Amino acid sequence: MRRHNLQLVLRALDAAPGSSRAELATAVGLTPGALTPLVAHLLERGLVRPTAAAGDDAGPRGRGRPGVGLEVDGTGVATLAVVVGDGGWTSRPRIWAAAGS
């Protein structure tokens, strides 16, 4: 289950770079408390990096701590998946496939 959730988080960040942890939790259907250790795991392994949150330059802020965005760190580990089927094969380079390692 953890591996699956790590992949969900990486896929969501790949689709929406700069998402805050709150936005990620909503996007993948996890509570913020469940998301926190997953993000920590990905940060420790260099698979994601902090960035300015989307909308940080959009004027006055609301209540609370300013959001910190996250994005996939493309300088780290990458994998190449090869899909073989009746129609031949295709390759799919993805960084998020390495999340469980």
DAGI-V916940 format. One record per residue. N is the residue number from 1. RES is the residue in three letters. OMEGA is omega in degrees with one decimal (NA if undefined). Layout:
n,res,omega
N,RES,OMEGA
N,RES,OMEGA
This chain:
n,res,omega
1,MET,179.6
2,ARG,179.9
3,ARG,179.0
4,HIS,180.0
5,ASN,175.8
6,LEU,178.8
7,GLN,177.2
8,LEU,-179.4
9,VAL,179.9
10,LEU,178.0
11,ARG,179.0
12,ALA,178.0
13,LEU,177.2
14,ASP,-179.0
15,ALA,-176.7
16,ALA,179.8
17,PRO,179.3
18,GLY,179.7
19,SER,174.9
20,SER,177.6
21,ARG,179.1
22,ALA,178.4
23,GLU,178.2
24,LEU,-179.5
25,ALA,178.3
26,THR,-176.9
27,ALA,-176.3
28,VAL,176.3
29,GLY,177.5
30,LEU,173.8
31,THR,176.0
32,PRO,178.3
33,GLY,177.7
34,ALA,-178.0
35,LEU,-174.5
36,THR,179.8
37,PRO,177.7
38,LEU,178.9
39,VAL,178.1
40,ALA,178.2
41,HIS,-178.5
42,LEU,177.3
43,LEU,-179.9
44,GLU,-177.7
45,ARG,176.9
46,GLY,179.9
47,LEU,173.7
48,VAL,178.1
49,ARG,177.7
50,PRO,177.5
51,THR,175.7
52,ALA,-179.9
53,ALA,176.7
54,ALA,178.6
55,GLY,-179.5
56,ASP,-179.4
57,ASP,-173.1
58,ALA,175.5
59,GLY,-174.4
60,PRO,-178.9
61,ARG,174.4
62,GLY,-179.9
63,ARG,173.2
64,GLY,-179.2
65,ARG,178.0
66,PRO,-179.8
67,GLY,173.7
68,VAL,179.4
69,GLY,177.2
70,LEU,174.2
71,GLU,176.5
72,VAL,178.4
73,ASP,-176.2
74,GLY,-179.8
75,THR,-176.3
76,GLY,-176.4
77,VAL,175.2
78,ALA,175.8
79,THR,175.6
80,LEU,178.0
81,ALA,176.8
82,VAL,-179.5
83,VAL,-179.3
84,VAL,179.8
85,GLY,-178.9
86,ASP,-178.2
87,GLY,-178.1
88,GLY,-178.6
89,TRP,174.8
90,THR,176.5
91,SER,-179.5
92,ARG,177.3
93,PRO,179.8
94,ARG,174.5
95,ILE,-175.1
96,TRP,-179.8
97,ALA,-176.9
98,ALA,-171.9
99,ALA,-176.0
100,GLY,-176.4
101,SER,NA
